[in-house]
């Protein structure tokens, strides 16, 4: 009897002395594409950054792959970053090129998933790589609200956290849709036409509203917190039609990999895509 009492007291003392060193481990859900939604987490989207050009005849291969991914999933955010002798050339492309290809030239076509992940060639047969990066349980959600009036673009990017994060950066893009211009096509896609005389270019990057590599988030980013980042800029001079402006916002970690992303139309008021 005494022995059992002594053992009980021993285990109790171990428990009491170890409580101060207890580590709380977050119950992080499986982020894979097929995991059912868990309450309090957010829809998880994949970001596809497509480095392209109207002069690039092989770039239609990636464009076709993006069309295929979008046909299979509604959790896709796309950005077309034009480069070279192109009416939509993005002047600020150098930091992105140096990030994804620091020791190589930017020989188009080039595409990246969630900013840093190489999309395996040939992309149209590897659409599952992009879809596998989507899911139902991201630890952060994004919602945007914007107005475009009197030549000004006003945008609020709201961010809500279901998990603890640190060392985040926010990237916000201003894009333009419905830009009609010739597209070279050296592939069999798009009916094997070359050039495509009136190709519609969408999600074309026109301006970065943050640093293109991201603005550091200095506010509280612990689970349960929310923050808002507000932007106000004149409509960029390179925008052909302000009615066709749209936005993309995403957050990256220390490794520059996008954790979650979202697209928004102009003058749209979004709610968080939070699981009930």
Residue pairs with C-beta under 8 A, 6 or more apart in sequence:
26 163
26 164
26 223
28 139
28 163
29 35
29 38
29 41
29 137
30 137
31 44
31 135
31 137
31 138
32 132
32 135
33 131
33 132
33 133
33 134
33 135
35 135
35 136
35 137
36 136
37 136
37 137
37 275
38 136
38 137
38 275
39 275
39 276
40 162
40 274
40 275
41 136
41 137
41 138
41 139
41 162
41 274
41 275
42 137
42 138
42 139
42 140
42 141
42 160
42 162
42 260
42 272
42 273
42 274
42 275
43 75
43 135
43 136
43 138
43 141
43 273
43 275
44 75
44 133
44 134
44 135
44 136
44 137
44 138
44 260
45 75
45 76
45 77
45 134
45 138
45 260
45 261
45 262
46 69
46 73
46 75
46 76
46 77
46 113
46 114
46 130
46 131
46 133
46 134
46 261
47 77
47 78
47 79
47 113
47 114
47 115
47 248
47 250
47 258
47 261
48 66
48 69
48 76
48 77
48 78
48 79
48 111
48 112
48 113
48 119
48 130
49 79
49 81
49 96
49 111
49 112
49 115
50 59
50 62
50 63
50 66
50 78
50 79
50 80
50 81
50 109
50 111
51 81
51 83
51 93
51 96
51 106
51 108
51 109
51 110
51 111
51 112
52 59
52 62
52 63
52 80
52 81
52 82
52 83
52 108
52 109
53 59
53 82
53 83
53 84
53 85
53 86
53 89
53 108
54 82
54 86
54 87
54 88
54 181
54 182
54 183
54 184
54 199
54 201
55 84
55 85
55 86
55 184
56 84
56 108
56 109
56 184
57 184
57 185
57 186
57 187
57 194
58 108
58 109
58 186
58 187
59 108
59 109
59 183
59 184
60 183
60 184
60 185
60 186
60 187
60 189
60 190
60 196
61 109
61 122
61 123
61 124
61 187
61 189
62 109
62 111
62 119
62 123
63 189
64 124
64 187
64 189
64 190
65 111
65 119
65 122
65 123
65 124
65 126
65 127
66 76
66 78
68 124
68 127
69 76
69 127
69 130
69 131
70 76
70 78
72 127
72 131
73 130
73 131
73 134
75 134
75 135
76 130
76 134
77 248
77 250
77 261
77 262
77 263
78 202
78 203
78 263
79 173
79 175
79 203
79 205
79 248
80 88
80 175
80 201
80 202
80 203
80 204
80 205
81 90
81 93
81 96
81 205
82 88
82 89
82 90
82 201
82 204
82 205
83 89
83 90
83 93
83 106
83 108
84 108
87 181
88 179
88 181
88 201
88 204
90 205
90 206
92 208
92 212
93 106
95 212
95 213
96 212
96 213
97 106
99 115
99 116
99 213
99 256
100 110
100 112
100 115
100 116
101 110
111 119
111 123
112 118
112 119
113 119
113 129
113 130
113 133
114 133
114 257
114 258
114 259
114 261
115 250
115 252
115 256
115 257
115 258
116 255
116 256
116 257
116 258
117 129
117 133
117 257
119 126
119 129
119 130
120 126
120 129
124 189
136 275
137 275
138 162
138 259
138 260
139 161
139 162
139 163
139 165
139 223
139 259
140 159
140 160
140 161
140 162
140 163
140 165
140 251
140 259
140 260
141 159
141 160
141 162
141 260
141 272
141 273
141 274
142 157
142 158
142 159
142 249
142 250
142 251
142 260
142 261
142 262
142 272
143 157
143 158
143 160
143 262
143 270
143 271
143 272
143 273
144 155
144 156
144 157
144 158
144 247
144 249
144 262
144 264
144 268
144 270
145 155
145 156
145 158
145 268
145 269
145 270
146 153
146 154
146 155
146 156
146 247
146 264
146 266
146 267
146 268
147 153
147 154
147 267
148 154
148 235
148 242
148 245
148 266
148 267
151 234
151 235
152 232
152 233
152 234
152 235
153 174
153 209
153 231
153 232
153 233
153 234
153 235
153 245
154 230
154 231
154 232
155 172
155 209
155 230
155 231
155 232
155 247
156 228
156 229
156 230
156 231
157 170
157 172
157 228
157 229
157 230
157 231
157 249
158 226
158 227
158 228
158 272
159 170
159 217
159 226
159 227
159 228
159 229
159 251
160 225
160 226
160 272
160 274
161 221
161 222
161 223
161 224
161 225
161 226
162 223
162 224
163 223
164 221
164 222
164 223
165 221
165 222
165 253
165 259
166 221
167 216
167 253
167 254
168 216
168 217
168 221
168 251
168 252
168 253
168 259
169 211
169 213
169 214
169 215
169 216
169 217
169 251
169 252
169 256
170 210
170 214
170 215
170 217
170 229
170 249
170 250
170 251
171 208
171 210
171 211
171 212
171 213
171 214
171 215
171 249
171 250
171 251
171 252
171 258
172 208
172 209
172 210
172 229
172 231
172 247
172 248
172 249
173 205
173 207
173 208
173 209
173 247
173 248
173 249
174 205
174 206
174 207
174 208
174 209
174 233
174 236
174 239
174 245
174 246
174 247
175 203
175 204
175 205
175 206
175 245
175 246
175 247
175 248
176 204
176 206
176 239
176 240
176 241
176 244
176 245
176 246
177 202
177 203
177 204
177 244
177 246
178 200
178 202
178 241
178 244
179 200
179 201
179 202
179 204
179 240
179 244
180 198
180 199
180 200
180 201
181 198
181 199
181 201
182 195
182 196
182 197
182 198
182 199
183 195
183 196
183 199
183 201
184 194
184 195
184 196
185 192
185 193
185 194
185 195
185 196
186 194
190 196
190 199
203 246
203 248
203 263
206 236
206 238
206 239
206 245
207 233
207 236
207 238
209 231
209 233
209 247
210 231
213 256
214 251
214 252
214 256
215 229
217 227
217 251
219 225
219 227
220 227
221 227
235 242
235 245
239 245
242 266
243 266
244 266
245 266
246 263
246 264
246 265
246 266
247 263
247 264
247 265
247 266
248 261
248 262
248 263
248 264
249 261
249 262
249 264
250 258
250 259
250 260
250 261
250 262
251 258
251 259
251 260
251 261
252 258
252 259
253 259
262 270
262 273
264 270
